[in-house]
Every structure is written in structure tokens, then in C-alpha cells.
Amino acid sequence: MSVINQLPFERPIYELEEQLKKIEQEPNPTPNTKDAIRNMRLEITRMKREIFENLDAWDTVKVARHPERPQTLDYLELVFDEFVELHGDRAMGDDRAILTGFAKLDGQKVMFVGQQKGRTLKERTECFYGCAHPEGYRKALSKMKMAEKFGIPIICLIDTPGAYPGIKAEEHGQAYNIAINLREMSLLKTPIICVVIGEGGSGGALGIGIGDNIAVLQYAYYSVITPEGCAGILWKDVKYANEAANALKFTSENLLKLGIIDEVIPEPLGGAHRDHRQMATSLKASLSANLKQLTSLPVDELVDQRYEKFRKIGMFHESVEGVEAE
């Protein structure tokens, strides 16, 4: 990994790994050299565990945005047996920020919906850095309704800082289309599994985020707003993004405690960007287990449970004549 892609708190790990690499390349290693290699490997493992078990919320955001973190296309290749892409919203165009199509998971046909950021500048420009337009959400919903028609489960991979914030997107009904998706996904008579694989920002994530099982990767985040956006509103300066991140309580651990999500999927030691295949294996195991469980439920029971699940999220207080009631 290039130095430019190393996060500040990761550098001691990479420095030690570089030293280990040089020692391992030495010809004719002595018993002392072998002991040094063994001890260094143990130290690297200890260091990874210590650093990543103590990440704060802002550090977690940095991991979630890591340029080498596996994206939707990577999981399509590593997790699913095949994928046939379906294009367009039948109204305006084909938003490349959202990929849709038929896929197979352990022989089970599913409708796949996922947000793609892109890696190269060309890909990111085509995908709008994972920020979908109204046509992207219309495309996603039309394919989900097709899945419902044929009784096919839906899998959504979420990875976006938010919906596209441009004027044209608003003029074309950005908020309206996201709201329609929220309503319609809550009523779809087929299992829906949603996984936040990186960033889960604002309505852009919610637009494909209503499901029967909501999971978040260990070092992903799921929030009503990005830390920078929150800092800009509350502190009037993005330099307070660190404080905003800690206040928002959007890490996987906090989300599970608050009942926002159903599952945290563990990442490889050092983060998903360190081992794409191991991360894909963990994701596949989670998807397969939840798919098996949800497809066994009667459709009406599934929809009722989904409704109750989202009704229970959050708390509010009412005060009547000075008497507070929860």
C-alpha cells in the first residue's frame, strides 16, 4: 500500500510490516532471525488489535472512506456467483451511482441493488462519487418491484456520503423520490437485506435502506448526516467534524446499542481494506444466514415485522401540563 493511502494511525503498523518484510528476505536465516520474525508478527497483530479496538468515531469515518476499502463491484465479484445488470429508470436515464440486477448467492436468485463510488477519477465522475440522482432511486425501486412480482429476495449494499446535492437533482424530485422509496420498500412483499459497507450518509443511504435485516460492517458508519455537514450546521465550520462525529453516535457499536441496526459484521484485523477476500467471506456468511431465515417467514408476517421494526426506532417525550411522559 502506498504511503499516501495509509491512515495516520496505521503508519506504525506499516512501518513494522516493512521491517518484517526486509528481515524475511534475508538469505540463510539464523535461529535468532526466525525468533525475531515470529516476535515481530506477534507484535504486528497486537498493534493492529490495540489500534483498531480504540478508534474514535472520526477515525472510523476515515476507515469507512479508505480508498482501498472494498466497494460494491468488489463484493459482486467475491460474494455472488453471477450478476446480470439491469439499466435505467424508464423515465430519464441510467444513474451509475446505483447498480441493479439479478445475482445469485449460493444458488439463490436475488435482486441486487448497490451504491458504487468508483476508484479512478473517471469511474468516480461517472458514479458521482456514490451520490445518486432521482433516476437512481427510481431505478432501484423499479427493480425492487420486479423482485416483488417474481418473489425474489432483495439485497442492498449501501455506500454513499449522501444523495447528489445538485440543483438539478432537487428540481427533478430528489427528496420526493427518496420518500417514495421509503414508503414503497416498507410495503414490499419480499425479504429485504440491507448492509452498510462503507458510508451510510443521510437520505442517500435511506433511499435503499429499508429492510428486514439491517447490518453494518464493523468500521462503517450510518448517520443522518456526514460529520462535515453536521459541523457546518452546528459549529459553522467543518474543522469541528471530529466533535460532530463523536456526538452523532453513528458507529456500528452505538447503532447496535440504540437498536438502529440488527447486526454488526466483523471486519478483518486492521479493517476491510487489508483483506478483501476475508471481508467478502464474512459478508457472504451473514447474507446467506439472513436470507435463509427471512425466506422461511410468511410474507404477511415479514411485512408486519418490518413495519414494527421501524416504528420502534427512536424515543420521544411528551409533556402535558408539566407532567412528562415517555
PyMOL commands that set and color helices and strands:
alter all, ss='L'
color gray80, all
select helices_A, chain A and resi 3-5+8-24+31-52+57-64+72-79+121-130+134-149+167-171+174-187+202-206+227-234+238-248+252-257+272-274+276-295+299-311
alter helices_A, ss='H'
color red, helices_A
select strands_A, chain A and resi 82-85+98-105+108-115+154-160+192-201+213-217+221-223+263-265+318-320+323-325
alter strands_A, ss='S'
color yellow, strands_A
deselect
rebuild
show_as cartoon
